[in-house]
Amino acid sequence: MTSKKAIVFVTLVVLLIVGIAGAAQQAPEPQGEKVRILIVDETKTFSSTMRVGVLAGILKKNPLFEVDVKMVEVDSSYVDPLGGSEPPAQPYDIILIIPRGIDNGAVHQIWIVTRGLIELSPPVAAAFEALEGILEKVFAELAVPTDVTDDLYLAFFSALYVVEGWL
């Protein structure tokens, strides 16, 4: 990366952080327990990893969320990234999968895996809405948030993760 490109990239990241921080502050205040989110990072490029880092930082600063990040190695964007891993003692409310395919443009979606949307408690539903807005800003023009109502593949992950104890 040339120094001019590096300066442009760093400037873009700083502007992205500042813009998203304002959006994150508009999220509703938590009522009771925090919404547990697992970010599953399959990305491999520096720019994608930086975006995931910005996303995790924004979410961790928001009092609505409790965030964990898990970096995984997968051969394909469509492999179960949590397969073979032990589920947590306390299930997550939302699992965000940042697929490997966004690095090369093969996948244009950030996957939001939850139980069915009608099963979400009011705090989790509010967090879900806030999360979609944050994702749209962090991954603008690269990928869009997609949930279990948009893609049958995510509905499969939802059912699998409920049975396994992740959700």
Helices and strands as residue ranges (DSSP letters): H 3-25, E 35-41, H 46-61, E 65-71, E 94-98, G 100-102, E 109-113, G 117-119, H 122-138, E 144-147, H 152-164
